[in-house]
Amino acid sequence: MVELQGPDLIPQNEKVTSLVVLLHGFGADGQDLIGLAPFFVQHLPNTAFHAPDGPQVCEMSPFGRQWFSLARCDSDFLRRRAETQDIAFEAMYDGACEAAAPIQHYVDGLMKRYGLSADKVALVGFSQGTMMSLHLGLRQESPYSCIVGFSGALVGASKLKADKKCDSPVLLVHGEADEMLPIHAVELAQSGLKACDIDAQVIRRPGLPHSIDEAGAMACAEFLKQHLEG
């Protein structure tokens, strides 16, 4: 199994009481999301933030990483059109299953390192990292405190009812001008989660492309604080 590594931000003078694992998008790496940690730590001073690099070199950008390949299961034609998004996202299920094991191993190792229970762990993802956060987070015997997804999607929605093991709170933030994963993706995710009795909170950001804005970051920080410290 690939041993994941990546940047982190760890409290130096305080005991770590919670953990946030940040999962980057396709073609990026851990550095892409660890930049959020200095903002989040203002709200969560006793939280350790870790942002692992994906296990594979990105097939479209050798300087980036990916959690799983899109070569066989995704095309812009399918992913960018509302009427075919569900086909693309269903086809990504096998890739997400394969990618879940090294992330699980990574999170388990950090929980052991800090002496934390699952209810003190949160997953935050962007794009493909959101896919992995939802995939992994909803299949935990001991539920994580919460899951936050930016600009992402729910993969393998038809499999979730059989696979689901917990009901961790979910926040999804998505730009209405997202060109990579158009806004219909979050609508599909919300309905897929609702079909499995998970009432996800959704924030739609007007005019926002495939990115994270200040309002979304603040909503994430407040959601994390509510569930990690509440």
N, C-alpha and C positions, 0 to 999 in steps of 0.2 A: 504494500500500500504506500502511496505517495505521502510523505510527511510534509504537511503544509507549513509554510513560514510566511512572515510578513511583518510590517511595522506595527507598533503599538504605542499607546500612551497610558502609563501606569502611575497612579498616585505615589509620590515619593515619601510623604510624611504621614500618610493616613493608612489605616487598615483597609484593604479592598473588601467591600461588602457586596459588590455586584459586578457583573460582567456584561459588556456589549460586544458582540461579534459583528463586524461590518463586512458584508460580502459585495464585492465590486461587480461591475457590469462587464459584458463581453468586450474584449479588447483592451481592458484597463488592467490595473493591478491594485494591490492593497494601498498603495500611496494615494490612489484616487479618492478613497473614502476616509482614510485616517485624518485627512484635513478637516473633517467635521468634528473630530474629537475635542480640539481645544474649545470649541463652542459648547459642545455637550457637557464637558467637564465642569463648566461654570454652573450647571444645574445639577450635576451628579459628581461631586468632588471625590467621592469614595469609590468610584467606578473605574474598572480597568477596561480600556478599549483596545481591541485587537482586530487587525484587518489582514487576513491571510491572502496570499496570492493564489489564484486559481491553479489547479494541478497541471493544466495543459498550456503549451504555447498557443496563442491565438492563431487560428488557421488563416485569418485575414490580415493580421498585423503581428509580425514576429517580435515586436517590442512589447506586446501586451499578452495577457493571459485569458483563459476561458475556463469555465466550469465544465462545459461539455460542448461537443461539436454541433454546429448547425448544418453541416454539409448535406446530411441525408434527410433532414426533417424540416428545414425551413428555407423559405425563399422570400425575398421582398414582396413578391406578388401575393403570397399567401398571408404574410404577417401584416402587411400594410393595408389590406382591404378588410373592412368590417365583416363582410359575408364569408370570408375564408380564414379569419384569425383563429377560430376554434380548431380548425383542421391542423394548422401549424402548431398550436399549443398542445394538442393531444399527441402529436408526433414527437414532441420533446420529452415525453415521460421517461422513456428508457434512458436517455442521457442524464436526466436528473437523478434517476435511481443509482446510476453508476457513480455520479459525482457526490452523492450523499455520504458515502462511507468515509472518505478522508475528512470531510467537514465534521462529521460526527466524532471521529477520533480526535480531531483538533479541539473541539469544544469540550469533550470529556476530559482531555488532558489539562485544559485551563481550569475547569471546575475542580479537578483534583489539586492542582497547583495552589489555587486560592482557597480551597476548602469551602466551596459554595454548593448549595443545592440548586436544583433546576429552576426553582421559582425566583432565583436571583440572577437569571441569565436572560438576555434578550438578543434577538437576531434582527439586524437592520440590513436590508439589501437595496441595491439599485439595479434596475433592468434585469439581466440574467441572474444577478444576485438576489433580486426579489423572488424570482422563480425558485431558487434554491432555498431561500429562507422559508417560504410557504411550504415547499415540499418537505423539508427536514423538520421544521417546527411543529407541524401538525401530525407528525408520526412519532411523537415522544411518549413513552410510557409515563414518565414524570414530566408534566408540562413546563415549558419555559414560561417566564413571566409575561412575555408579549412578543409580537412580531410586527415589524414596520417594513413596508415595501414602497420604494419610490419607482415610478415609471416602469413598472414590471407587468407580470401576468401570472396567472395560475396555470401550471402545466398539468396535463393528465387529469382534468376535472372529473372525467367519468370514472376514474379509479379512486377518487378521494374518499367516497363514502365507505368503501371496503377497507381502505388503508388507514383511515383516520383513527388516531388513538387519544386525541386530546382536543380541547377547545380553547387554546390560548387566544387572548384578545389580539385582534389584528387591526392595524391602521394602514391604509393604502393612500398614497399621495400621487397624483398624476396630472401632468400638464395637458390642457385642452388643445395645445398646439404641438403636441408630441408627434414628430414625423417618423420616428423609428418604431414606436409601438403606439399607434393612434389610440385615442381616448377610449374607444370601444373595448380595448383590452381590460381596462379596470372595471368596466361594466360586466364583462364576462367573468372576471374574477369574483366580483361581488355576488353575482347570481350563483356561481359555482360553489362558493363558500356558504351562501344561504341555503342551498340545497342540502348541505351537510350540517345544518343547524349552527353555523358560525356567522354571527352578525357583524361583519366587518365595518369599521368606520371608514368612510371614503371622503377624501378632500380633493376636489377638482380645482386646479389652478388656471384661471383664465390667461390665455396668451403665453403660457409657459411651454417651451419645447422640451426635448428629452434631457432634462436636467433637474437640479434641486435648487429651489430658491429660498430666500430667507424665511418666508412664511411657512414653507414646508419643513424646513429645519427646526423652526421654533415649535411647530405642532408635534414633530417627532420628539424633541427634547421634553416637552410637557407630558407626552404619552409615556415615554420611558420613565420619567420621574414618578408619574402616577402609579405605574405598575411595578417598578423596582423598589420604590420606597413606601408605597401606599399600604 
